[in-house]
Amino acid sequence: MKNILRIFFIICFWLGLYYIVITQFNTIGKIDHEHSNFKGILFFGMLMNALLFHGIVHYWIPRNFKYDTLGKSILQLLAIYLFITAIECLVDYIFIPIETKDLNFFLEIVIINFAANFIYLLAGSLIGLTILWLNNERKNQLLIQENLKTQIKFLKSQINPHFLFNVLNTAYASAKINKDNTTADIIMDLSEMMRYMLYESDQKYVTIDKELDYIKSYLELERRRLPEVSTKYSL
């Protein structure tokens, strides 16, 4: 929907500009307002202007402009500018009145087209580069925010396990002081399982001994959780 509205406003802008020109200007070079080709030549010229301007702003600069190859980018822009201007001059020369087809008039048309398109080239380049810079800045800000979020998550992941291990160690010491060996063993098994899951399970290689200790701790916790269920295992 946003793109449709943008296209609509662009079309309205150029149609409005076309209307202003045909109502305020009586001649284009030697072609007067009364000539049958006046509106057609003007419309085609403004179509080329719009193609040059929006092609640079919305297509060429976002996809092809590189700061590290600035010279190459400028040459490509100039090539686009010369190509579109040449087409515009050719079409103008084909449709101008026969009686005005002389060298001086053609040079006048060429100068007008080159000057007008150069203005659109500069405007399109400035606006396109500004939009490109703003988009890059927005992307950089998003990357910075994502990095900050990642760092915060990492810090949280480091702080929370340490806190839990400290609590478990405190509970284990308390159980030992009170000679509650069963509770102390449960806390120890739980602590070992958590340590394995947080720091070792995501490694590429894990020793068989650590895997067996993890399984043993898990089975011991299940046996204490469900004392009425008879379990036998051999490791």
C-alpha positions in Angstrom: 0.0 0.0 0.0 2.8 2.4 0.9 4.5 1.8 -2.5 1.3 2.3 -4.4 0.8 5.7 -2.6 4.3 6.7 -3.4 3.9 5.8 -7.1 0.6 7.7 -7.1 2.2 10.9 -5.7 5.1 10.6 -8.1 2.7 10.4 -11.1 0.7 13.3 -9.8 3.9 15.4 -9.3 5.1 14.9 -12.9 1.6 15.4 -14.4 1.3 18.6 -12.4 4.7 19.8 -13.6 3.8 19.0 -17.1 0.5 21.0 -16.8 2.4 24.0 -15.4 4.9 23.9 -18.2 2.4 23.6 -21.1 0.3 26.4 -19.6 3.1 28.8 -18.7 5.6 28.4 -21.5 4.7 29.3 -25.1 7.7 27.9 -26.8 10.4 25.2 -26.6 13.2 26.7 -28.6 11.6 27.5 -32.0 8.6 25.3 -31.5 5.7 27.4 -30.4 2.7 26.4 -28.2 0.4 26.2 -31.2 2.3 23.5 -33.0 0.7 20.1 -33.0 3.9 18.4 -31.8 4.5 20.8 -28.9 2.7 18.8 -26.2 4.0 15.5 -27.4 7.6 16.6 -27.5 7.2 18.2 -24.1 5.6 15.1 -22.6 8.3 12.8 -24.0 11.0 15.1 -22.7 9.5 15.1 -19.2 9.1 11.3 -19.4 12.8 11.1 -20.0 13.5 13.5 -17.2 11.4 11.4 -14.8 13.1 8.2 -16.0 16.5 9.7 -15.4 15.7 11.2 -12.0 13.8 8.2 -10.5 16.0 5.6 -12.1 19.0 7.2 -10.3 17.3 7.7 -7.0 15.3 4.5 -6.6 17.2 2.0 -8.7 20.8 2.8 -9.8 22.2 4.3 -6.6 20.7 1.7 -4.1 21.9 -1.2 -6.2 25.1 -0.1 -8.0 26.7 2.9 -6.2 29.9 2.0 -4.3 32.0 4.5 -2.3 35.1 2.5 -2.8 34.8 2.7 -6.6 33.7 6.3 -6.8 35.3 7.0 -10.2 33.6 4.0 -11.8 30.2 5.0 -10.3 30.5 8.6 -11.7 31.4 7.3 -15.2 28.4 5.0 -15.1 26.1 7.9 -14.1 27.5 10.0 -16.9 26.9 7.2 -19.4 23.2 6.9 -18.3 22.9 10.7 -18.5 24.3 10.8 -22.1 22.3 7.8 -23.2 18.9 9.2 -22.1 19.8 12.7 -23.4 20.8 11.3 -26.8 17.5 9.5 -27.1 15.6 12.6 -26.1 17.5 14.7 -28.7 16.9 12.1 -31.4 13.1 11.9 -30.8 12.9 15.7 -30.6 14.6 16.1 -33.9 12.4 13.5 -35.5 9.1 15.2 -34.5 10.1 18.9 -34.8 8.5 20.8 -37.7 10.3 20.3 -41.0 10.8 24.0 -41.6 12.8 24.3 -38.4 15.2 21.4 -39.0 18.5 23.3 -39.3 21.8 22.9 -37.5 21.3 25.9 -35.3 18.0 24.7 -34.1 19.2 21.1 -33.4 22.1 22.5 -31.4 19.6 24.6 -29.4 17.6 21.5 -28.7 20.7 19.6 -27.7 21.8 22.3 -25.2 18.3 22.5 -23.7 18.1 18.7 -23.2 21.6 18.4 -21.8 21.1 21.3 -19.4 17.7 20.0 -18.2 18.9 16.5 -17.8 22.1 17.6 -16.0 19.9 19.3 -13.4 17.9 16.1 -12.9 21.1 14.2 -12.8 22.5 16.3 -10.0 19.2 16.4 -8.1 18.7 12.7 -8.4 22.3 12.0 -7.4 22.1 14.2 -4.3 18.8 12.9 -3.2 19.7 9.3 -3.9 23.0 9.5 -2.0 21.2 11.2 0.9 18.6 8.4 1.0 21.5 5.8 0.7 23.3 7.4 3.6 20.2 7.6 5.8 19.5 3.9 5.1 23.0 2.9 5.9 22.9 4.9 9.1 19.6 3.2 10.1 21.1 -0.2 9.3 24.2 0.6 11.4 22.0 1.7 14.3 20.0 -1.5 14.1 23.2 -3.5 14.1 24.4 -1.6 17.2 21.1 -2.3 18.9 21.3 -6.0 18.0 24.8 -6.2 19.3 23.8 -4.6 22.5 20.9 -7.0 22.9 23.2 -9.9 22.2 25.7 -8.7 24.8 23.0 -8.1 27.4 21.6 -11.6 26.7 25.1 -13.0 27.0 25.7 -11.2 30.3 22.3 -12.5 31.6 23.2 -16.0 30.6 26.4 -15.7 32.5 25.0 -14.0 35.6 22.0 -16.3 36.1 23.9 -19.7 36.1 26.5 -18.3 38.5 23.7 -17.1 40.8 22.0 -20.4 40.7 25.2 -22.3 41.3 25.9 -20.1 44.3 22.5 -20.8 45.7 22.9 -24.5 45.1 26.3 -24.5 46.8 24.7 -22.6 49.8 21.9 -25.2 50.0 24.4 -28.0 49.7 26.5 -26.6 52.5 23.4 -26.1 54.6 22.2 -29.7 54.1 25.7 -31.0 55.0 25.8 -28.9 58.2 22.4 -30.2 59.2 23.5 -33.7 58.3 20.8 -34.1 55.6 22.8 -36.2 53.3 19.9 -37.1 51.1 19.1 -33.5 50.3 22.8 -32.8 49.8 23.0 -35.6 47.3 20.0 -34.3 45.4 21.5 -30.8 45.2 24.8 -32.2 44.1 23.2 -34.2 41.3 21.1 -31.3 40.2 24.1 -29.0 40.2 26.2 -31.4 38.1 23.3 -31.8 35.6 22.9 -28.0 35.2 26.7 -27.5 34.8 26.7 -30.1 32.0 23.7 -28.6 30.2 25.0 -25.0 30.4 28.6 -25.4 29.6 29.4 -28.8 28.1 26.4 -30.2 26.2 26.7 -27.7 23.3 30.4 -28.5 22.6 31.3 -30.4 19.5 32.9 -33.3 21.4 32.0 -34.5 24.9 33.8 -37.4 26.7 31.8 -40.6 27.5 32.6 -40.2 31.2 30.8 -36.9 31.3 27.8 -38.3 29.4 27.6 -41.2 31.7 27.8 -38.9 34.8 25.0 -36.8 33.4 22.8 -39.9 32.8 23.7 -41.2 36.3 22.7 -37.9 37.9 19.4 -37.9 36.0 18.5 -41.4 37.0 19.4 -40.7 40.6 17.1 -37.7 40.7 14.3 -39.7 39.1 14.8 -42.5 41.6 14.5 -40.1 44.5 11.5 -38.3 42.9 9.7 -41.6 42.4 10.8 -43.8 45.3 7.8 -46.1 44.8 9.0 -47.1 41.3 11.6 -49.8 41.3 14.5 -48.9 39.0 17.7 -50.8 38.1 20.4 -49.6 35.9 24.0 -50.5 35.1 26.6 -48.0 33.8 
